[in-house]
Amino acid sequence: MTPIVTAAVLLAAVTHASWNALAHHITDKLVGFTLIGGGATLIGLLMAPFVPLPAAGAWPYLVASALIHIVYYVLLMASFKLGEFGQAYPIARGTAPLVVTVLAAVFVGEVPGGWQAAGVLVSCAGLTGLALWGLRSAGRRPDWTALGAALATGFSIAAYTVVDGLGVRASGSSMGYIVWLMILEGIAVPAYAWWRWRGEFAARLRPFALRGLIGAALSMTAYGLVLWAQTRAELAPISALRESSIIVGAVIGAVFFKERFGAPRIVAAGVMVAGIGLMLHAG
């Protein structure tokens, strides 16, 4: 975890929370994810002639990741529909780092060292605290359906993180991998929306087109930075560091969606920063 890799992943965290907030702000979640997925596919198609084609060994990972991403988008749409942004987003993102740590150790052979493991655990403690505060501050009993959707989203995040970590390393080009991943994963939701709405497709998307395209660019930038970082550092600390986007998401929820922030979230953010410091010490 060099300073350059750390800076790239932190920038990815900001851009990721931003596109998620844009998607949440669009009332019709299918409209939002159609624009973001379709926009990412369009950007990918425009970039494809100018980037290297991923190596043959990367394509099974690309196909698997695209399928997992489709599941992820469905679960994320459900999470945003059922729960508040400041509640669903931390739970979904906070579940992933520990699962990635286990999967990376089992399937990639990346067993974290002492400082690195401590950093991941401390960061996850901060993320968990933030998620639990999101549940508490809702002022009502937890919606277990929303909670289940958010947790399932976290497991899907962990799955595609490990698959893409292996795929981008086999691709020979992180840019080529992200471009083709965006092309493949972005098609499904717009295709479903086009089938569902038929003659109303353009009319439904037009009022939110600019917002959706900005979200698509942010989404592609966020994950492109993460994939580049995965070629230069281990998967577990990158996953934990990336989820500092939860802190950004909490701020966005408080400022733009008028959701409560509170002292416990400040403490959770401090714990997250301490975990980042431990991971940097390990690097």
N, C-alpha and C positions, 0 to 999 in steps of 0.2 A: 504494500500500500504506500507507494511513493506520493509525494505532494501533488504531482500532476494527475495521477490516477484518482487521488482523493478529491481534488478540485473538479475533475470531470464527473465523478459520481454525485457529488453534491449539487452540481449544476443540473444533472439529470433529475435529481430529487425535486428541485424547484420547478423545472419544466413539467415533470410528471404530475405533481400536485396541481399545477395550473390547468393542464388539459382535463384532468379529472373534474376540477371545479367547473370548467366550461361545460363539460358533458352533464354534470349535475344540474347546472343552471337552466339547461334546456328542458322544459317541462316534460315533453314527450321523449322518453329515453331512447326509443327506437329511432327517432329523428336525429338525436344527437350522435348516437353511435353509428348510424348510417353515414352521416356526414364525415365523422372522424375516420371511420374505416375506409369509406370510399375516397376521401381526400388523401389518405396515406397510400392507397393503391395507385391513385393518379400520380402523386409525387414520385412513387417508386417507378412507375412506367416511364416517366419523363427522365429519371436518372439512370435507368437500366442500361442504355447504350453507352454510358460514360464510365461505368464501373466494371471491374473484372467479374466474370461469371464464377460463382462459388465452385470449388472443386467437387468432383463426383461424390466423395465421401461425406459431404455436408448435406446432400439432398435428402436422405432419409430423416435427418434431424430437422430440416426445414419443413418437410411435410408433417412430421409429428408435432412440431411446435405450432404450426398453423392450426392444426386440429385442436390442440390444447388451448390456444388463444381464443378460438371460437367459443369453447366452453367457458373460458374466463370472461369473455364479453357478456355472455348470457347471464352468468352468475353476478357480474358487476352491475349490469342493468337491473337485475332483481334486487340487489343490495341497495342501490340508490333509490329504487322505487319504494322499497319497504321501510328504509330507515333514514335518519338524518345523515347529512354528509359528514359532519364531525363525529358521528358514531360509526357509520359503516366503513368509512375510509381507514381509520386507524385499526379496526379489527381485521379488515381484509389484508392490509399491508403488514400489520404486526405479527400475523401468524407465520408469514413466509420465512423469515431468517433462520429460525430454529429448525424448521423442516428442511431448508436448503442445507444447513450444516450437516444434518444427519444423512441426507441423500448424497451430498458431495463426498462425505467420508466413505459411504458404502459403495457408490457407483463410480466415483472419480478417483478415489484414493487420496483425497485431500483432507487429512486429519489435522485440525487446527492445533497450533502450538499453544503454550500456556497463556501468553499475553493476548494472542488473537482470540482464543476461546473466551477469555475473560471479557474482552471487548464486545464480542458478540452477545454474551450473556447479559452484560450490563446494559447494552443497547436494547436488547429484547425486554429487559425489565422496565426500561423507560417507555418503550412502545406499549407494553402490556398495561402499565399504569395509565397511560393516556387513553387507551381503549376502554379500560374499566371506568375511568372518569367520564368518558363519553356516555357510557350506559347510565351511570349514577346521575349525571347532570340532566338526563332526559326528563327526570321528574316523574317517571312512571315505571311500572314493571317492564322488564325487557320484553321486546317482541322476539320470541324465540325463532320464528320463521326468518325474520330479518337477520338475527344473529347467526343462524345456521347458514344462510346464503353468504354472509360476510366471511365466515370461517371457511366455507367451501371455496370461496374466491381465493382466500389465502393459500390453500393447498394447491389450487391450479397455478397460482403465481410461482410457488416453489417448484412445481413440475416443469413449467416452461423455462424457468431460470436455469435449471440443471441441463435440460435438453439443449437450450441455446448456448450454454457454456461449452458443451461438447461440440456442438455444431459449428460455432464461430471459430473454434480452434482448428477444426478440420477443413474450414472453407478456404483458407489462404488469403482471404480478404474480408475484413470485418464490414467494410462498406458494401461489398457485394452481397454479403449475407443479410444485412439489415434491409437492403433494397428489395431483395427477393422475398424476404419474410413479410415485409409490408404489402407487397403485391399479393401474396398468397393468402395471408390472414385477413386482409381488408375486404376481400370480395364477398364473403359469406353474408354478412349482415345487410349490405346494400342489396344483394340478390334477393334475400328474403323480403326486405322492405318493398322492393319493386314488385315482387309477386303478390304481396299482401295488398298494396295500395293500387297497383295497376295504373289506371289513368290519372290518379291523383299524386303520383310520385313527385314530380317536379314542384307542384303547388305546395305540398307539405314541407319540402326541404327549403324552398326559396327564402322564407323569412329568416332562417337561421344559417344560411349558406356561409356567410363570411365568418361567423363565430365557429362553425364547424370546421372550416378549412384552417383556421388558426389553430384549433385544437389538434387537427391532423398533423400540422407542421411541428407543434410542440411534442406530440406523441412520438413522432419519428425521431426527433432530436433526442428526446429523453432516452429512448431505448437504444438508439445508435451509440450514445455515449457509454451506456452500461455494457453493451456488447464489446465495444473497443476496450473497456476496462477489464473485461473478463479474459481478454487475451494476454493481460499483463499482471494479473493478480488472481488469488484464489477466490472461489465462488462465494463462500460463506461471509467473509468480511465485506465483500462488495454488496451482497444482498442486505446485510445489516445496515451498512452505510447508506445505501439507496433508500432505505425506509425512513431516513430522516425527513423524507417528503411528508411524513405524517405530521411533523411539527409545522411545516409549511401549510399543510392542509388544515390544521387546527386554526392557524392564523387566518387563512382565507375564510374558513367557516365563521369565525368570530367577526371579521371585518365586513364581509360581503353578504353572509347569510344570517347575521345577527344571532349566531349561536354562541353560547356562553364559553368563555375561555377559562378563566379562574386560576387561582394559585396552584392547584394540583397539576395543571397542565404545564405551568412554568417549571415546577419541580421535575416533572417527567422529561421536559426538554433538557434540563440540566443533566439529568441522568444519561440521556441519549448522547449529549456532548461528551460526558465522561467516558462513555463507551467508545466513541470515535477516537478520543485521545489514547485509549489503550490500544486500539487497532493500529494507530499511527506509530505508537511505541514499538509494536510488533514488527512494523515495516522497517 
